[in-house]
Amino acid sequence: MKNQRWVFYKDVKPEDNGQGVVKRVLAYSDDLMVVENTFAKGAVGAMHHHPHTQITYVKSGKFEFTIDGEKHIVTEGDTLCKTNGVEHGCVCLEPGVLIDTFTPYRKDFVDD
């Protein structure tokens, strides 16, 4: 829920996005949102863009990311910045978890 002061992981309902990706919407307000995405090996985050700035932190795993036509392999501890409207996507090379931060929050991810 928006503006919830305490968000306990055990209480967050996982959403199966299909194709080996599970999403958990964590804390968020009008200005900021944190989302965890768990990827199985071979899962694809299809190329897309949106009107939000997104910073991704690689919590674990190995991914090939494409941002605005540029490809890099990223692993645990790496971060990626995708500004408003920039096309991006990834392929999971080793099972892992991505922590995404969006500003403003993604209304399409929640039922407010």
URDASUL-V162851 format. One record per residue. N is the residue number from 0. RES is the residue in one small letter. SS is DSSP state (hx for helix, st for strand, lp for the rest). PSI is psi as a letter, one per 30 degrees, with the letter a starting at -180 (NA if undefined). BURIAL is # if it has 16 or more other C-alpha atoms within 10 Angstrom, else .. Layout:
n=N res=RES ss=SS psi=PSI burial=BURIAL
n=N res=RES ss=SS psi=PSI burial=BURIAL
This chain:
n=0 res=m ss=lp psi=k burial=.
n=1 res=k ss=lp psi=k burial=.
n=2 res=n ss=lp psi=g burial=.
n=3 res=q ss=lp psi=k burial=.
n=4 res=r ss=lp psi=e burial=.
n=5 res=w ss=lp psi=k burial=.
n=6 res=v ss=lp psi=j burial=.
n=7 res=f ss=lp psi=k burial=.
n=8 res=y ss=hx psi=e burial=.
n=9 res=k ss=hx psi=f burial=.
n=10 res=d ss=hx psi=f burial=.
n=11 res=v ss=lp psi=k burial=.
n=12 res=k ss=lp psi=k burial=.
n=13 res=p ss=lp psi=k burial=.
n=14 res=e ss=st psi=j burial=.
n=15 res=d ss=st psi=j burial=.
n=16 res=n ss=st psi=g burial=.
n=17 res=g ss=st psi=l burial=.
n=18 res=q ss=lp psi=g burial=.
n=19 res=g ss=lp psi=g burial=#
n=20 res=v ss=st psi=k burial=#
n=21 res=v ss=st psi=k burial=#
n=22 res=k ss=st psi=k burial=#
n=23 res=r ss=st psi=j burial=#
n=24 res=v ss=st psi=k burial=#
n=25 res=l ss=st psi=b burial=#
n=26 res=a ss=st psi=k burial=#
n=27 res=y ss=st psi=l burial=#
n=28 res=s ss=lp psi=a burial=#
n=29 res=d ss=lp psi=e burial=.
n=30 res=d ss=lp psi=f burial=.
n=31 res=l ss=lp psi=k burial=#
n=32 res=m ss=st psi=k burial=#
n=33 res=v ss=st psi=k burial=#
n=34 res=v ss=st psi=k burial=#
n=35 res=e ss=st psi=k burial=#
n=36 res=n ss=st psi=k burial=#
n=37 res=t ss=st psi=k burial=#
n=38 res=f ss=st psi=k burial=#
n=39 res=a ss=lp psi=l burial=#
n=40 res=k ss=lp psi=k burial=#
n=41 res=g ss=lp psi=f burial=#
n=42 res=a ss=lp psi=k burial=#
n=43 res=v ss=st psi=k burial=#
n=44 res=g ss=st psi=j burial=#
n=45 res=a ss=st psi=k burial=.
n=46 res=m ss=st psi=k burial=.
n=47 res=h ss=st psi=l burial=.
n=48 res=h ss=lp psi=l burial=#
n=49 res=h ss=lp psi=l burial=.
n=50 res=p ss=lp psi=h burial=.
n=51 res=h ss=lp psi=k burial=#
n=52 res=t ss=st psi=k burial=#
n=53 res=q ss=st psi=k burial=#
n=54 res=i ss=st psi=k burial=#
n=55 res=t ss=st psi=k burial=#
n=56 res=y ss=st psi=k burial=#
n=57 res=v ss=st psi=j burial=#
n=58 res=k ss=st psi=e burial=#
n=59 res=s ss=st psi=l burial=#
n=60 res=g ss=st psi=a burial=#
n=61 res=k ss=st psi=k burial=#
n=62 res=f ss=st psi=k burial=#
n=63 res=e ss=st psi=j burial=#
n=64 res=f ss=st psi=k burial=#
n=65 res=t ss=st psi=k burial=#
n=66 res=i ss=st psi=j burial=#
n=67 res=d ss=lp psi=h burial=.
n=68 res=g ss=lp psi=f burial=.
n=69 res=e ss=st psi=k burial=.
n=70 res=k ss=st psi=k burial=.
n=71 res=h ss=st psi=l burial=.
n=72 res=i ss=st psi=k burial=.
n=73 res=v ss=st psi=l burial=#
n=74 res=t ss=st psi=a burial=#
n=75 res=e ss=lp psi=k burial=.
n=76 res=g ss=lp psi=f burial=.
n=77 res=d ss=lp psi=l burial=.
n=78 res=t ss=st psi=l burial=.
n=79 res=l ss=st psi=k burial=.
n=80 res=c ss=st psi=k burial=.
n=81 res=k ss=st psi=j burial=#
n=82 res=t ss=lp psi=l burial=#
n=83 res=n ss=lp psi=k burial=.
n=84 res=g ss=lp psi=f burial=.
n=85 res=v ss=lp psi=k burial=#
n=86 res=e ss=lp psi=k burial=#
n=87 res=h ss=st psi=l burial=#
n=88 res=g ss=st psi=l burial=#
n=89 res=c ss=st psi=l burial=#
n=90 res=v ss=st psi=k burial=#
n=91 res=c ss=st psi=j burial=#
n=92 res=l ss=st psi=e burial=#
n=93 res=e ss=st psi=k burial=#
n=94 res=p ss=st psi=k burial=#
n=95 res=g ss=st psi=a burial=#
n=96 res=v ss=st psi=k burial=#
n=97 res=l ss=st psi=k burial=#
n=98 res=i ss=st psi=j burial=#
n=99 res=d ss=st psi=k burial=#
n=100 res=t ss=st psi=k burial=#
n=101 res=f ss=st psi=k burial=#
n=102 res=t ss=st psi=k burial=#
n=103 res=p ss=lp psi=a burial=#
n=104 res=y ss=lp psi=l burial=#
n=105 res=r ss=lp psi=j burial=#
n=106 res=k ss=hx psi=e burial=.
n=107 res=d ss=hx psi=f burial=.
n=108 res=f ss=hx psi=f burial=.
n=109 res=v ss=lp psi=l burial=.
n=110 res=d ss=lp psi=i burial=.
n=111 res=d ss=lp psi=NA burial=.
